[in-house]
């Protein structure tokens, strides 16, 4: 959740400006009542008036379909929207009152276990979450608890502080997990043209206090897959040398819904015995509106039983493993709808189209001569690029700012250690971002380049702008 500071400017002292035509009340004086901005109004206003001034304020948001920064789904079929509206009042945790919604959730878990090649999909355990961040928290907790049980004679002594090994490119939720649950984050930095986890370096950071290694199937920084099988092989070799048995979690927030359809020969999932758990975002390439994620474990042994709570005060006996207790069932219903609506062939067609748009657009940007590609969109339909060698009169931050003037949201950011010197732009191609929209994007990018080329120096630099990368 975002943290918002209180408002102290003059605008905080006045209410909203309300058009008299919005009102429906009597007397006429009530038509122009302006509700305050930062405290509850004393009296209610009509539904129409309340809707209209909230609606008008939201018009100032960006157009989500032109947001090339977000991985989150921005388009679904109308039928999915109807299903979501029918289920938004159902609390997914209340499985006794809403047994069919609970059944759909379990079916989704089994479908994903089958898709990710679990040894026995019916024996795999999993749950829906609000997104991959919560799913990663749950997977991390399971890793820590398994390690703690195996080291009960040593933990929680000071010399047995648990650690988690990952690349410097992980999503910020892993840093949050380590901070919140007092786990040392051991990050493998980027080196040269390697922008994600190195298997050998990951194994070298492991010791008897390592609860697991996180691999990312589809880095948010550049869209590339991390070599999950090679990481597992390096940990196999480590176990042969030292006896250390380190489990692997695959953060498949995006790639776990791409690779099964487009990269079927890539071994990254439960086919690797060392992979204990996998997460994905249903609201990314799972093609569902936010927010829904999924966390799955290979089998019941991978998820310590003491982490599962059972409550009966809503009726029935409900096992639950989640950080949130109350959550609408709408997104789960929409996920099941999308699974049965598309099937494997439908998902393959949608994801292939997104990849074709990404690779085509990446190639066209490279042909401009002003930019250099880091990735080409041939893994995740996502690619990163930077200014070409010799371009010193404008920066990627200038490009991002100018594209925003045309309505396009394209993030510019600096890479993590040890490549803070590298700043890039990144484009995410999602369902609904078509080749026609890519043509319009190229028209806008091409039209602003002459002015950028005439600059004497970059107007926006990393030290002048907020370069924090918001995933």
N, C-alpha and C positions, 0 to 999 in steps of 0.2 A: 504494500500500500504506500501511496505517496504521503509525505508529510507536508502540510501546508501551514505557513506562518500566518498570523493574524494580519489584517489589513489596517494600515494606519494613515493612508493618504486621504485627501479630501473626498474622493469618490466614495469612501467607506461611510461617510457621514450622511449621504443622501440615498434615496431609494432609486428604484428603476424608473425610467421614463415610460409611461404607459399610454399608448394611443387610446383616445376616448372611444374609438370605434370597437375596441376590444371588449368593452364592458357589456354586461347584460343585466346589470342590477338596477334597482330603483331605490332612492332617487338618483337624479343625474349626477350629483356630487360624487356618488360612489364610483362612477365610471372612470374617474381620473385618479383614483387612489393608487399611489405607487408603493408597492411592498418594499420594505427595507432589504438591503443586501446581506447584512451580516448579523442579523438577529431575527427572531421569529416575529412576524407581524402580529398585531393585536387582534385583528379580525380576519376571517376568511374572505377570499374573493371567489369569483365564479370559476368553474373548471375551465371554461373557454379562455378567460383572461389569463389564468395561471399557465395554461398550455402555451398560449401565444407568446408570452414574454420569455418563457424558457426556450421555446422553439427559436425565437429570434436571436437569443444569445448564442445558441448552438450553431447558428449559421456561420459564425466566425471561425469554427473549427475547420481544419483542412479536409479535403475530399479524400475519404479513405481509399477509394479506388486508385487514386494517384499517389498513394503513399507507398513508395518503393523501398521504404526502410523496414516496414513491419513484415513479420512472417505470418501474422494472424489473418485468418480467413476474413475476407471483406465482402463475399457474395455467396449466397445459397439460393436454392430454388424456393419459390413461394410456398410450396407444400411443406418444406422444412420449417419455414417461419410459422405456419399455422400450427404444426405439431408443437413447436416450442411455446407458442402462446397458450396452448391447451395444457401444458405441463409446468408452466412457470410457477404455479402455486403449490406444487408438490415438493415436499422436502425429501430429497433423495435418501436421507438417513432413516426415514420412517418406513422401513421395509415391511412392517406388518400392515400398515395402512395402505401402502402402495406396492403390493406384491408384484404387479406386472412390470412396473418401472424397475424394481429390483431384479426381476428376471432378465430384462433387457440389458441391464448393467452386466450381469453375469455372462450373458451371451456374448457381449462385446469382449469381455476378458478372454473367453474361450476362443473367440475368433482371432484375437491378437496372438494368443499363445500358439495357435495353429499357424498363423502367418509368420511368426518368428521361430518356428521349428522347435517348440518345446518338446522334450522327449515324450511326454504324455500331456497333450493340451488339457485334458480333463482334470489332470492333477495339478496343473499350474495354478498359482494363486495370484490375485491381483485386485485392483480397485480403481475406480474413477477418482479423479482429483480436480481441483480448480484449474490445473495447468501443470506444465512440466516442473515449475519451481517447487510446488508442493510434492509432486511425485519424486523429485530428486531428494527433497528433505526426508521423505519416508524411506527411500532406498538407502540413503546415508545412515539413517537411524538403525536400519536393519543390519548394515555392515558393522556399525559400531557395537551394537548389542551382541552380535555373533562373536566379534573379537573379544569383548568383555567377558563373555561366558567362557571362552577358550582360555582366557588369561585371568580367571577369577582369583588365582593365588597371588597375582602381581598387581592387578588394577583394583582401585584407583590410586596406587602409590605414585609419588611425584616422578619417579623414573620410568613410569609406564604410560606416559601421556600418548594417546592414540594419534595417528597421523593418517592423512589421506593424500595419495599421489595423483596428480593431474597435470595437464598442460596449462600454460599461462593463458591460453585462449578459451578456457572454460567460461560458461555463462556465469553471471554474477551470483546466481543462486547457490553455487557450490562454495563460494567465499562466504556467503551468508550462513550456510550450513556449518562450516567450520567455525565461524565466529559464534553462532548461537549455541552450538553444542560442544564447544571447547575441544575442537579437534585441530591439530596442527595441519595447515595446508602446505603441502610440499609441491611446488609448481616447477615444472620443467620449462625453462624460458625458450623463446623462439631463437633460432640461430640462422643467419644467412637467409636462404630462400625456403627454409623449413618453418612453416607457420603453425605447426601443431605438435602434438606429443611424439617424442622419439622413443621407440620401444626400449632400447638399451638404457637410455637415460632414466626412464621410468623405473626399470628394474633396479638400477643402482641406488635409487632413493628409498627403496623398500627395506624395512627391517622388521624385527619381531613386534613392533608397535604399529605396523601398517594395517589399517582395517580394510583397505581395498585400493584399487586403481580405477580412476574414472576415465573412460574413453568417450570421445564425442563423435557420433556419426553425423557429420555435417556441422562444421564449425561456423558459428555466427559471424566470425570475422571475415571469412572468405568463401564459405560454402564447401570447403573440402572435407572429405572423409578422413578420419583418423584410422590408422592401420590396426584395427581391433585384433585380427588374427595374429599379427606380428607381435603385438603387446602380449597376448596370451602365450605365444611361443617363448618370448623372453622370460615370462614369469614361470613357465614350465621348466626352463633351464635353471632359473633361480632356485626352484624347489629341489631340483636334482642336486644342486651344489650345497644348499643350506638347509633343506627341509622346510623352508617357509612356504606355506600354501596361501597365496594371496588371491582373493576373489576379484573379479572385474565387474564393474557396472557400466553398461552402455547407455549414455545419454543420447537417446535417439529422438530428441525433441522434434526434429524435422526429418532426418534421414531414415528413421525407422518406418516412415510411411512413404518413402521414396524407393529405397533399395530393394524391398521385397518385390516390387513391380518392374523396376527398370534395370536392376543389377542383380539378377537372380543367382548368378554364379559367385557373387561376393559373399564370403563366409564371415559373418560378423555377429551372429545372433546366438540362440541357445544350442546351435550345432557345436559351438565351442564349449566344452565342459566347464571351463573356468568362468564363463559368463553366468553370474548368479542372478542378475536382475537387469531389466530394461525399462526405460520410460519413453513416452512419446507425448506430444501435444496433439490432442484431437482437434484443437482449434488452429493448428497450423496446416500441415499437409494432410491431416486427417479430414480437412475440408468442412469443419464445423465452426460456427460463430463462437467467440470466446464466452465463457471459459471452461474448457474441459481438457483434462490430461489423463494419462493412464500409467500406472505402475504395475509391473508384473515381475514375479519371482519364478525361478525355474521349477521349484517344488516347495512343499510345505517346510522342508528342512531349511530352506534359504531365508524364511521369514520367521524369526523367533516368536513362538506362541504368546509370550508374555507381552508383546507389543499390541496384540489384538484385544480390544475391549469388548465386553458384552454388556449390553444394557437392556432393561426390560420395562422401563417406565413409560415408553411409548407403546407398549404392548408387544408381546412376542419376545424372542431371544435374538438380538441383533448383534452379530460380530461386526466391529468397525475398526478400521485402521485409517485414520485421517487426522489432519490438523484442524479441519473445519468440521463442525457438527451439523450445521444447517446449510443446505445448498440446494438450489432448484434442480429438479429432475429434467428440465427442459433440454439441456445440452446432451445428456445421456440418450434421451429419446432421439435427438437429432443425429447423434453419432450412429445409433443403430439404424435409423432411416438411411443414412448415407452408405453404410455398409451393405444393406440389402438392396438399395437403389443402384449402386454402381457395381458391386462385386469386383472380382479381380480384374476382369477385362476393362470395366469402366474406370477403375482407379488407374490402371496402366495407361489408358488413353488420356486421362486428365493430366497425369504427371508427365507423360511423354510430351504433351503439348507445352506444358510449362517449361520443360527442359529445352525444347526446340526454340521457344521464344527467347530463353536465356542465352543459348549458344549463338543464335542469330544476332541478337542485340549486342552481345559481347564482341563478335567479329566486326560488326559495323562500327562500333566505338573504336576498336583497334585500328581500323582502316582510316580513321580521321588523321592519325599521325601525331595527335597531341597527347595521347594517353598510352599507357602500357598496362596490359592485363596481368594480374596476379593469378587469377583463375578464370575459367571459361564457361562456367555454368554447366559443365558436363557431369557433375556429381549432384549436389543439390542444384536446383535451378536458380542459383545465386552466384554472382561473381563480383569480384573486387578489382578495382583498377586505380592507378595513380597517374600523375603527370609523367610524360615521357622525359627521358634524359635530355637536358638542354633547355627544358621549359622552366624558366625562372621568373617570368613576369606575371604569372598567376598561379594560384595554389588550388588544391582540391576543395578547400574551404570557400574560395571565391566561386568555384563552380557550383557547389551546393547552395550557396546563398542566391546566386543568379537563377538557378533552376526553381528555387522556392518562389521567386517572383512570378514564375509561369504556372505555379500550382503543384509542381512536382516536389515530393519530399524524398531527397536522396541524401543519406547521412554521410558526413565526412568525419573521420576520426583517426587518431594515432594508434599504432599497434602497441601491445604490451612488451615488457622486457623479453629479450634484449633487442627489440626492434622499434624502440620509441622514435627512431629517426624516420620511420616509414608512416606516411599518412595516406589514406586511401578513401575512395568513394565505393559504396557497395549498393548493388541493385538486387532486390528480391523479386523474382517473377512468380506470381501466384495464379491460381485459377481465376480467370476474369481479366488478367492482364494479357491482352491479345496482341497479335502481330500488328493490327491496326493501331492500337495504343502505342506500341513500340515505335511505329512510324511517326506518330505525333511527337513522342518523346525525342526521337532523333531530329525532327524538324526544329524543335525548341533548342536542343543542345547545339545543333549546327548554327542556328541563327545568333546565338549569344557568343560564339567563339571569336568572331572578328573583333568584337569590343574587348574581350579578355586578352587577346593577343596584342592589342595596342597599349595595354597597361605597362607602366615602367617597372612595377614591382607588385607582388601580391598585396592585396588590401586586407585579406584575412590570413592570419598565421596561427599555428597552434597556440602560441603564447597569448594571442589576442582574443581567442574564442574559447567557449566551453567545448572541449573535445571529448568529454566523457561519452563513452559508447553505451547507449541505452539499448539493450537487446530487445 
